[in-house]
Amino acid sequence: MSKKLTQKQKNWWLISHLLFTAMWIGGGFTQIVMIVLIHLTSSGEFLHAAHSFMHIFDLALIIPGALGVVITGIVLSVEHIGG
């Protein structure tokens, strides 16, 4: 039998869920902006820099954000079903 979360704990899980969602969406939006900018330029240096930047954003924002959303979403949904 699992211990129920207090209201303060639920709020922290919800805040974490929203922050991870912002990371995920922000990283995805940045990827879209970079793709548009890549199509508008023909500079080789810019293309290399843009792809490097997109790779860093993928590793630093999109993947952790998506994993965080899944984990916090599962915790919140299990708590909602059990509570």
C-alpha positions in Angstrom: 0.0 0.0 0.0 1.5 3.3 -1.0 1.6 6.4 1.1 -0.7 9.3 -0.1 1.0 12.5 -1.2 0.2 15.6 0.8 -1.2 18.7 -1.0 2.2 20.4 -0.9 3.9 17.3 -2.4 1.2 17.2 -5.2 1.9 20.9 -5.9 5.6 20.3 -6.2 5.0 17.4 -8.6 2.6 19.6 -10.6 5.1 22.5 -10.8 7.8 20.0 -11.9 5.5 18.7 -14.6 4.8 22.2 -15.9 8.6 23.1 -15.9 9.4 19.9 -17.8 6.6 20.7 -20.2 8.0 24.2 -20.8 11.5 22.7 -21.4 10.1 20.2 -23.9 8.0 22.7 -25.8 10.6 25.4 -25.7 13.2 23.1 -27.1 10.9 22.0 -29.8 10.0 25.6 -30.7 13.7 26.4 -30.9 14.3 23.5 -33.2 11.5 24.8 -35.5 13.0 28.3 -35.6 16.5 27.0 -36.4 15.1 24.8 -39.2 13.4 27.9 -40.7 16.6 29.9 -40.4 18.6 27.1 -42.0 16.3 27.1 -45.0 16.7 30.9 -45.4 20.5 31.0 -45.5 23.2 29.4 -47.6 26.2 30.1 -45.3 28.1 26.9 -44.6 29.3 28.3 -41.2 25.8 29.1 -40.2 24.5 25.7 -41.2 27.2 24.0 -39.1 26.5 26.3 -36.1 22.7 25.8 -36.4 23.0 22.0 -36.5 25.4 22.0 -33.5 23.0 24.3 -31.6 20.1 22.0 -32.4 22.0 19.0 -31.2 22.8 20.6 -27.9 19.2 21.7 -27.4 18.1 18.2 -28.2 20.4 16.7 -25.6 19.9 19.5 -23.0 16.2 20.3 -23.3 14.0 18.1 -25.4 15.1 14.6 -24.1 15.2 15.6 -20.4 12.0 17.5 -20.8 10.2 14.6 -22.4 11.4 12.1 -19.8 10.5 14.5 -17.0 7.0 15.0 -18.4 6.5 11.2 -18.7 7.8 10.5 -15.1 5.9 13.4 -13.4 2.8 12.6 -15.5 2.8 9.0 -14.3 3.3 10.0 -10.7 0.4 12.5 -10.9 -1.9 10.1 -12.7 -1.2 7.2 -10.3 -1.8 9.5 -7.4 -5.0 10.8 -8.9 -6.3 7.3 -9.6 -5.3 6.1 -6.1 -6.5 9.2 -4.3 
